Amino acid sequence: MALCFCAFINKANAWDISAPDGVSNVTATLSGSSPNYTLTISGTGAMVSYARPQDFPWFSFNANIKTLILSNGITYISARSFYGCSGLTSITIPNSIGSIGDYAFFGCNGLTTVNFNAINCLVMGSVLYPAFQNCTNIITINIGNNVTRIPAQAFCNCTSFTSVIIPNSVTSIGLYAFCNCIGLTSVTIPNSVTSIADDAFYNCSGLTSITVKAITPPVLGNNVFYNVHQYIGVHIPCSSYYLYSNNAQWSYFYNFIQDMFTVTVQSNDNTMGNASVTNQPTCSYAEIQAYPNSGYYFQKWSDNVVSNPRTLYITRDTTITAIFGTEPPIPTISLIGSAFYYPGTTTPTNWDTDINLQYISTDANGVSLYSISDITFLANGEFVLRLNQNWETVWRYDNNNCIGASGNIYGVDGYNFQVIANNTYSAVEFRINWATNEWTLTFVGGTKVNETFFENIKIYPNPAKDELKIESGDLKINSVEITDLTGRSVMVVGGGTAINVSALPTGIYLVKINTDRGVVTKKVVKE
């Protein structure tokens, strides 16, 4: 009898379970022997649906199925298909799954681990019949790094797992996704999540800590945290307290904790140099510096910024790499300004471009000479030069190299400098001595301008909390633009002497004041 029974199983262990849609091609295969069967669902498309769990051809073996393999290509796991497979301890949901039917894994009370890799699954069961109903021993839920959404009812009524980390690929959390997960004590919601649907964490009464990585609060549906204590710690990014505490949905909570960002600085090659954080991060920025070893040069940071040392503006945990090489980098000049005039014309031209310095030669003292041959600078008005280096430490003006000229470099901040030529000279040539790290600005033509230009502009208070005030003397203010340190515009206002900055996040900003005589840039700190 036993031999006949085994022979029967070996011959009849494969079933066509394709959905009757004319497209699906799905096969179920049972292998092994009692009590350690392996059930493999393979092919492409959706599984067939049956009204009752006992209608599935493997139902009589459910209690002895120890391994379930769901092949990538399956798009739908049908309702009640693995009802009562109590011998399963671990399952993996492949990335092809688009939905899972009611009670698909009902009563799989041996399950301890679920690996969820479905990239864009929409729903897992229904509100009354969740896919993992009565799976009371699941303690580990691993969500894959390519998953874009947590489906509706995903892990509803899984009462034993205590924590979950949602990867940064997820953008939304569905209805009732973690409802009644009373064992859940902590959850981390990444900055990629923009919305959390109704009742997603309904009755997760064991929660003691929520970590939200997004500076802008995710949009919440109704009753998302119903029966979650209002005084638990809700960890939020630095500088986002105002956004959360004044958000109509998130203000349900009373204990917001601002977490400091972490900044990791590393080298592309430790034999060439190293880098470090020289001033620990605040809520908005950190000071970092690269240190080349003898015979090597710092080229740039991994985000293509070449300032060194550098104020790094941060809005999240950040890792940045210092790039070193054997050749000195060629600097790039950014020319920023309003109306400029070419010789012999009266037509203003707006310049807002990156200008590469061109190497000329090396003089007798080993100083590399660079010039800009494709643009003629005029100086009958003010202009601003921005170089991707730290001006405060490596730039100087050397009268000895200026052909009978004199001039000044006025510091606006660590990135923008106003260059004002005296007499009949304007800036066209730079001398760079890599050995001594000296950069020489030479004036060789142009028209005299007013050196008191900067002295007419005052901006206060600094730091500012709610309002910035501008004093411009006899200069007319046409407009004011505020940008972050990456150059992204965050506010533009018309002429005026007071600016409301209360809505800006805490951080460092550049205030560009466009006057009737040119543009002035000031650095301000927003508290």
Phi, psi and omega per residue, in radians:
M1 nan -0.767 -3.118
A2 -1.140 -0.737 -3.133
L3 -1.120 -0.704 3.132
C4 -1.149 -0.693 -3.123
F5 -1.102 -0.802 3.131
C6 -1.106 -0.695 3.123
A7 -1.102 -0.669 3.117
F8 -1.072 -0.757 -3.141
I9 -1.127 -0.764 -3.116
N10 -1.076 -0.528 -3.132
K11 -1.517 -0.449 -3.017
A12 -2.069 0.641 -3.048
N13 -1.687 0.199 3.118
A14 -2.258 2.360 -3.103
W15 -2.360 2.486 3.013
D16 -1.455 1.998 3.139
I17 -2.095 0.632 3.125
S18 -1.245 2.422 3.026
A19 -1.113 2.484 -3.100
P20 -1.353 1.001 -3.119
D21 -1.928 0.030 -3.140
G22 1.317 0.030 -3.106
V23 -2.096 -0.729 -3.044
S24 -1.199 2.598 3.075
N25 -2.511 1.491 -2.984
V26 -2.135 2.375 -3.120
T27 -2.219 2.454 3.012
A28 -1.909 2.313 -3.122
T29 -2.243 2.223 3.096
L30 -1.841 2.205 -3.125
S31 -2.301 2.958 -3.118
G32 1.516 -2.832 -3.120
S33 -2.513 2.842 -3.115
S34 -1.135 2.397 0.106
P35 -1.780 0.522 -3.046
N36 -2.223 1.114 3.112
Y37 -1.405 2.653 2.996
T38 -2.066 2.206 3.104
L39 -1.908 2.154 -3.124
T40 -2.008 2.168 3.054
I41 -1.855 2.026 -3.046
S42 -2.311 2.918 3.130
G43 1.991 -2.728 -3.124
T44 -2.360 2.534 3.081
G45 1.755 -2.822 -3.023
A46 -1.658 2.603 3.021
M47 -1.341 2.680 3.061
V48 -1.180 2.639 3.098
S49 -1.875 2.410 3.050
Y50 -2.116 2.710 -3.108
A51 -1.255 -0.565 -3.069
R52 -2.229 2.612 3.120
P53 -1.076 -0.572 -3.107
Q54 -1.245 -0.111 3.090
D55 -1.416 -0.265 3.088
F56 -1.261 2.392 -2.989
P57 -1.112 -0.354 -3.128
W58 -1.713 0.125 -2.994
F59 -0.992 -0.691 -3.071
S60 -1.188 -0.227 -3.134
F61 -1.823 0.042 -2.982
N62 -0.912 -0.777 -3.062
A63 -1.143 -0.329 -3.086
N64 -1.904 0.142 3.057
I65 -1.457 1.975 -3.092
K66 -1.719 -0.367 -3.116
T67 -2.322 2.289 3.072
L68 -2.105 2.154 3.110
I69 -1.983 2.016 3.085
L70 -1.831 1.940 -3.046
S71 -1.335 2.577 3.042
N72 -1.144 2.287 -3.024
G73 2.206 -0.462 3.054
I74 -1.260 2.283 -3.075
T75 -1.841 -0.369 -3.091
Y76 -2.498 2.216 3.015
I77 -1.704 2.047 -2.973
S78 -1.304 2.776 -3.078
A79 -1.044 2.391 3.045
R80 1.059 0.306 -3.025
S81 -1.170 -0.514 -3.136
F82 -2.139 0.610 -3.117
Y83 -1.038 2.114 3.041
G84 1.367 0.322 3.064
C85 -1.349 1.273 -2.989
S86 -1.256 -0.249 -3.138
G87 -1.456 -0.200 3.136
L88 -1.212 2.362 3.061
T89 -1.957 -0.394 -3.110
S90 -2.615 2.445 3.048
I91 -2.399 2.705 3.070
T92 -2.176 2.130 3.078
I93 -1.565 2.011 -3.047
P94 -1.239 2.896 -3.028
N95 -1.245 -0.225 -3.095
S96 -1.437 -0.241 -3.047
I97 -1.164 2.222 3.114
G98 -1.783 -0.401 3.088
S99 -2.861 2.762 3.139
I100 -2.303 2.348 -3.043
G101 -1.358 3.025 -3.125
D102 -0.986 2.395 3.001
Y103 0.927 0.517 -3.054
A104 -0.982 -0.633 -3.121
F105 -2.085 0.515 -3.095
F106 -0.973 2.315 3.038
G107 1.263 0.260 3.052
C108 -1.400 1.178 -2.980
N109 -1.372 0.018 3.004
G110 -1.565 -0.190 -3.124
L111 -1.118 2.234 3.036
T112 -2.049 -0.378 -3.063
T113 -2.354 2.292 3.038
V114 -2.143 2.118 3.040
N115 -1.774 1.930 -3.035
F116 -1.846 1.922 -3.082
N117 -2.064 0.113 -3.108
A118 -1.117 2.029 -2.986
I119 -1.122 -0.737 -3.009
N120 -2.487 0.837 3.121
C121 -1.276 2.375 -3.055
L122 -1.641 -0.666 -3.002
V123 -2.640 2.550 3.109
M124 -2.295 1.604 -3.060
G125 1.344 -2.814 -3.140
S126 -2.265 3.080 -3.089
V127 -1.047 -0.702 -3.122
L128 -1.477 -0.380 -3.053
Y129 -2.325 1.191 -3.116
P130 -1.077 2.663 -3.061
A131 -1.064 -0.633 -3.066
F132 -1.860 0.533 3.118
Q133 -1.004 2.367 3.125
N134 1.132 0.344 2.979
C135 -1.611 1.326 -2.891
T136 -1.447 -0.082 -3.060
N137 -1.961 0.175 3.077
I138 -1.171 2.098 -3.138
I139 -2.028 -0.240 -3.122
T140 -2.293 2.178 3.044
I141 -2.141 1.993 3.133
N142 -1.845 2.037 -3.128
I143 -1.765 2.181 -3.046
G144 -1.142 2.685 -3.051
N145 -1.276 -0.097 3.108
N146 -1.885 0.024 -3.133
V147 -1.201 2.297 -3.091
T148 -1.769 -0.327 3.122
R149 -2.607 2.577 2.963
I150 -1.610 2.071 -2.993
P151 -1.178 2.859 3.020
A152 -1.059 2.416 -3.136
Q153 1.035 0.363 -2.974
A154 -0.872 -1.006 -3.073
F155 -2.181 0.484 -3.133
C156 -1.019 2.356 3.105
N157 1.258 0.234 2.975
C158 -1.478 1.804 -2.874
T159 -1.661 -0.097 -2.984
S160 -1.803 -0.428 -3.095
F161 -1.295 2.575 -2.961
T162 -1.875 -0.391 -3.115
S163 -2.611 2.733 3.089
V164 -2.581 2.367 3.049
I165 -1.957 2.090 -3.116
I166 -1.631 2.192 -3.054
P167 -1.203 2.850 -3.034
N168 -1.313 0.062 3.054
S169 -1.531 -0.310 -3.061
V170 -1.347 2.303 3.136
T171 -1.907 -0.330 -3.118
S172 -2.591 2.653 3.091
I173 -2.100 2.206 -2.945
G174 -1.451 3.076 3.132
L175 -0.942 2.322 3.019
Y176 0.938 0.410 -3.012
A177 -0.967 -0.712 -3.127
F178 -2.167 0.503 -3.056
C179 -1.103 2.511 3.092
N180 1.039 0.408 3.042
C181 -1.465 1.327 -2.961
I182 -1.253 -0.289 3.091
G183 -1.457 -0.211 -3.089
L184 -1.192 2.115 -3.140
T185 -1.883 -0.421 -3.136
S186 -2.583 2.569 3.103
V187 -2.496 2.454 3.076
T188 -1.992 2.128 -3.122
I189 -1.895 2.045 -3.034
P190 -1.281 2.958 -3.117
N191 -1.247 -0.171 3.111
S192 -1.349 -0.363 -3.099
V193 -1.323 2.139 -3.133
T194 -1.883 -0.300 -3.120
S195 -2.601 2.526 3.085
I196 -2.265 2.110 -2.980
A197 -1.375 3.006 -3.102
D198 -0.856 2.364 2.939
D199 1.073 0.359 -3.058
A200 -1.001 -0.690 3.114
F201 -2.051 0.612 -3.117
Y202 -1.007 2.214 3.060
N203 1.074 0.503 2.977
C204 -1.452 1.202 -2.958
S205 -1.232 -0.249 -3.136
G206 -1.509 -0.069 -3.115
L207 -1.080 2.250 3.050
T208 -2.068 -0.205 -3.108
S209 -2.665 2.312 3.041
I210 -2.187 2.271 3.073
T211 -2.008 2.116 3.133
V212 -2.023 2.119 -3.052
K213 -1.533 -0.265 -3.057
A214 -1.392 2.338 3.063
I215 -1.185 -0.778 3.051
T216 -1.473 2.133 -3.059
P217 -1.025 2.327 3.034
P218 -1.051 2.575 3.114
V219 -1.276 2.256 -3.120
L220 -1.833 2.467 2.983
G221 -1.408 -2.803 -3.129
N222 -1.440 2.441 3.005
N223 0.965 0.563 -3.109
V224 -1.011 -0.750 -3.098
F225 -1.998 0.659 3.135
Y226 -1.029 2.283 3.134
N227 1.187 0.374 2.930
V228 -1.727 2.346 -3.028
H229 -1.104 2.364 -3.065
Q230 -1.257 -0.281 -3.051
Y231 -1.808 0.185 3.071
I232 -1.191 2.796 3.126
G233 -1.295 2.146 3.066
V234 -1.943 1.862 -3.096
H235 -1.467 2.219 -3.102
I236 -2.278 2.837 -3.130
P237 -1.152 2.704 3.020
C238 -0.897 2.557 3.027
S239 1.243 0.138 -3.101
S240 -1.955 0.181 -3.114
Y241 -0.997 -0.817 -3.111
Y242 -1.037 -0.709 -3.085
L243 -1.147 -0.678 -3.123
Y244 -1.385 -0.811 -3.048
S245 -1.173 -0.418 3.129
N246 -1.789 0.138 3.091
N247 -1.501 2.227 -3.038
A248 -1.011 -0.531 -3.106
Q249 -1.509 -0.793 -3.082
W250 -1.375 -0.303 -3.131
S251 -1.183 -0.023 2.969
Y252 -0.974 -0.579 -3.133
F253 -1.580 2.671 -3.087
Y254 -2.034 -0.204 -3.022
N255 -2.092 1.379 3.106
F256 -1.533 2.301 -3.130
I257 -2.068 2.071 -3.123
Q258 -1.467 2.037 3.132
D259 -1.565 2.380 3.070
M260 -1.227 2.525 3.030
F261 -1.284 2.683 3.030
T262 -1.862 2.415 3.104
V263 -2.112 2.118 3.097
T264 -1.914 2.130 -3.123
V265 -1.992 2.291 -3.099
Q266 -2.443 2.975 -3.121
S267 -1.914 2.570 3.052
N268 -1.284 -0.353 3.139
D269 -2.775 1.889 -3.068
N270 -1.169 -0.293 3.067
T271 -1.305 -0.373 -3.131
M272 -1.638 -0.493 -3.116
G273 2.984 3.072 3.115
N274 -2.437 3.011 -3.099
A275 -2.548 2.772 -3.117
S276 -2.702 2.894 2.983
V277 -1.511 2.040 -3.092
T278 -1.599 -0.335 3.083
N279 -2.457 2.012 -2.989
Q280 -0.994 2.601 -3.045
P281 -1.031 2.491 2.901
T282 -1.764 -2.819 3.132
C283 -1.259 -0.199 -3.049
S284 -2.309 -0.443 -3.040
Y285 -2.691 2.836 3.059
A286 -2.435 2.674 3.060
E287 -1.695 2.231 3.133
I288 -2.267 2.731 -3.135
Q289 -2.616 2.502 3.079
A290 -1.838 2.502 -3.091
Y291 -2.214 1.715 3.127
P292 -1.249 2.522 3.026
N293 -1.376 2.887 -3.116
S294 -0.985 2.285 3.128
G295 1.576 -0.025 -3.128
Y296 -2.197 2.877 -3.091
Y297 -2.283 2.504 2.967
F298 -1.326 2.224 -3.108
Q299 -1.687 -0.948 -3.075
K300 -3.027 2.999 2.985
W301 -1.581 2.893 -3.069
S302 -1.141 -0.269 3.040
D303 -1.675 0.279 3.044
N304 1.294 0.163 3.011
V305 -1.489 2.395 -3.068
V306 -1.911 0.024 3.106
S307 -1.072 2.359 3.129
N308 -2.757 2.075 -0.055
P309 -1.138 3.034 -2.945
R310 -2.535 2.490 2.928
T311 -1.596 1.996 -3.082
L312 -1.702 2.021 3.098
Y313 -1.376 2.242 -3.041
I314 -2.233 2.478 3.060
T315 -2.219 0.079 -3.122
R316 -2.890 3.029 3.019
D317 -1.023 2.314 -2.944
T318 -2.325 2.389 2.974
T319 -2.082 2.259 -3.108
I320 -2.383 2.538 -3.055
T321 -2.030 2.343 3.014
A322 -1.490 2.226 -3.122
I323 -1.750 2.107 3.109
F324 -1.939 2.742 3.112
G325 -2.671 -3.119 -3.115
T326 -1.644 -0.177 -3.129
E327 -2.006 2.510 3.076
P328 -1.159 2.514 -3.116
P329 -1.307 2.614 3.019
I330 -1.528 2.069 -3.078
P331 -1.245 2.755 3.085
T332 -2.073 2.309 3.114
I333 -1.751 2.318 2.971
S334 -1.881 2.149 3.134
L335 -1.734 2.120 -3.072
I336 -2.171 2.278 3.130
G337 3.086 -3.044 -3.141
S338 -1.885 -1.958 -3.011
A339 -1.438 2.199 3.041
F340 -2.229 2.723 -3.060
Y341 -2.212 2.318 3.033
Y342 -1.371 2.682 3.135
P343 -1.002 2.390 3.060
G344 1.360 0.111 3.132
T345 -2.217 2.905 3.060
T346 -2.139 0.241 -3.098
T347 -1.615 2.078 3.137
P348 -1.230 2.541 3.114
T349 -2.247 2.310 3.107
N350 -1.592 2.204 3.103
W351 -1.909 2.268 3.026
D352 -2.694 1.387 -2.954
T353 -2.655 2.833 2.993
D354 -1.587 2.301 -3.082
I355 -2.117 2.086 -3.130
N356 -1.423 2.334 3.014
L357 -1.277 2.470 3.129
Q358 -1.885 2.295 -3.134
Y359 -1.249 2.329 3.117
I360 -1.813 -1.106 -3.089
S361 -2.953 -3.079 3.055
T362 -2.075 2.252 -3.098
D363 -1.407 -3.096 -3.039
A364 -1.103 -0.394 -3.127
N365 -1.641 0.135 3.135
G366 1.416 0.272 -3.132
V367 -1.554 2.196 3.111
S368 -1.317 2.335 -3.118
L369 -1.872 2.252 3.097
Y370 -2.182 2.591 3.040
S371 -2.495 2.919 3.074
I372 -1.982 1.818 -3.022
S373 -1.640 -0.265 -3.034
D374 -1.647 -0.024 3.121
I375 -2.396 2.386 3.030
T376 -1.725 2.161 3.131
F377 -1.516 2.364 2.963
L378 -1.984 2.679 -3.102
A379 -2.371 0.693 3.014
N380 -1.469 0.038 3.002
G381 -2.533 2.994 -3.128
E382 -1.324 2.734 2.991
F383 -2.611 2.834 -3.076
V384 -2.091 2.307 3.016
L385 -1.903 2.362 3.051
R386 -2.154 2.155 3.119
L387 -1.989 2.460 3.138
N388 -1.379 0.983 3.002
Q389 -2.467 3.019 3.086
N390 -1.541 1.792 -3.046
W391 -1.083 -0.621 -3.016
E392 -1.115 -0.415 -3.066
T393 -1.938 -0.431 -3.027
V394 -2.049 -0.115 -3.125
W395 -1.791 2.426 3.026
R396 -2.589 2.773 3.077
Y397 -1.814 2.271 -3.058
D398 -2.063 1.839 -3.121
N399 -1.082 -0.491 -3.066
N400 -1.130 -0.431 -3.115
N401 -1.745 0.088 -3.110
C402 -1.743 2.005 -2.995
I403 -1.028 1.434 3.141
G404 1.205 0.306 -3.037
A405 -1.940 2.933 2.972
S406 -2.448 2.732 -3.116
G407 -2.983 3.116 -3.092
N408 -2.471 2.622 2.994
I409 -2.047 2.062 -3.100
Y410 -1.789 2.203 -3.138
G411 -1.370 2.108 3.017
V412 -1.605 -0.811 3.037
D413 -2.858 -2.955 -3.074
G414 -1.216 -0.122 -3.056
Y415 -2.178 -0.428 -3.077
N416 -2.132 2.306 3.116
F417 -2.270 2.411 3.054
Q418 -1.570 2.156 3.128
V419 -1.869 2.088 -3.092
I420 -2.103 2.108 -3.121
A421 -1.544 2.449 3.018
N422 -1.636 2.925 3.045
N423 0.948 -2.065 -3.077
T424 -2.153 0.653 -3.013
Y425 -2.222 2.557 3.022
S426 -2.416 2.880 -2.976
A427 -1.395 2.180 3.045
V428 -2.398 -0.194 -3.039
E429 -2.353 2.507 3.104
F430 -2.231 2.352 3.060
R431 -1.916 2.233 -3.015
I432 -2.128 2.062 3.094
N433 -1.862 1.795 -3.053
W434 -1.164 -0.573 -3.073
A435 -1.134 -0.720 -3.099
T436 -1.793 -0.020 3.136
N437 1.037 0.631 3.119
E438 -1.829 2.366 -3.135
W439 -2.103 2.153 -3.052
T440 -1.953 2.219 3.080
L441 -1.705 2.229 -3.112
T442 -1.998 2.307 3.066
F443 -1.702 2.250 -3.100
V444 -2.406 0.439 3.070
G445 2.770 2.700 3.105
G446 2.359 -2.818 -3.076
T447 -2.220 2.516 -3.109
K448 -1.096 2.477 3.088
V449 -2.210 2.956 -3.080
N450 -1.392 2.074 -3.084
E451 -1.365 -0.159 -3.109
T452 -1.601 0.210 -3.076
F453 -0.952 -0.853 -3.096
F454 -1.183 -0.568 -3.052
E455 -1.161 -0.315 -3.124
N456 -1.412 -0.251 -3.066
I457 -1.866 2.177 3.051
K458 -2.284 2.453 -3.130
I459 -2.316 2.313 -3.064
Y460 -2.779 2.863 -0.175
P461 -1.254 2.784 3.137
N462 -2.544 1.811 0.229
P463 -1.239 2.731 -3.141
A464 -2.063 2.617 3.129
K465 -1.944 -0.940 -3.063
D466 -2.038 -0.602 -3.016
E467 -2.497 2.429 2.999
L468 -1.845 2.388 3.074
K469 -2.028 2.499 -3.085
I470 -2.142 2.263 2.975
E471 -1.919 2.186 -3.037
S472 -2.098 0.129 3.137
G473 1.046 -2.246 -3.132
D474 -1.611 0.140 3.103
L475 -1.483 2.444 3.089
K476 -1.599 2.223 3.117
I477 -1.549 2.068 3.133
N478 -1.505 -0.728 3.138
S479 -2.845 2.854 3.104
V480 -2.343 2.263 3.092
E481 -2.094 2.374 3.079
I482 -1.973 2.226 3.113
T483 -2.166 2.761 2.974
D484 -1.452 -3.131 -3.032
L485 -1.266 -0.186 3.051
T486 -1.516 -0.078 -3.115
G487 1.646 -0.023 -3.130
R488 -1.314 2.196 -3.128
S489 -1.258 2.249 3.126
V490 -1.996 -0.249 3.140
M491 -2.849 2.394 3.034
V492 -2.332 2.234 3.120
V493 -2.281 2.774 3.100
G494 -1.335 -3.022 -3.129
G495 -1.020 2.471 -3.132
G496 2.969 2.969 -3.093
T497 -1.992 0.034 3.131
A498 -2.455 2.356 -3.109
I499 -2.238 2.244 3.090
N500 -1.456 1.973 -3.112
V501 -1.992 0.290 -3.047
S502 -1.091 -0.472 -3.086
A503 -1.456 -0.185 -3.112
L504 -1.314 2.440 3.042
P505 -1.126 2.733 3.083
T506 -1.028 2.396 3.124
G507 2.833 -2.999 3.134
I508 -1.833 2.357 -3.104
Y509 -2.329 2.776 3.016
L510 -1.869 2.225 3.123
V511 -1.840 1.978 -3.126
K512 -1.734 1.983 -3.077
I513 -1.790 1.963 -3.108
N514 -1.612 1.912 -3.101
T515 -1.894 3.098 3.117
D516 -1.270 -0.073 3.114
R517 -2.117 0.127 3.121
G518 2.417 -3.011 -3.062
V519 -1.928 2.305 3.057
V520 -2.019 2.375 3.122
T521 -2.036 2.241 3.130
K522 -2.180 2.568 3.058
K523 -1.646 2.357 3.077
V524 -2.320 2.702 3.080
V525 -1.946 2.211 3.088
K526 -1.710 2.116 3.121
E527 -1.398 nan nan
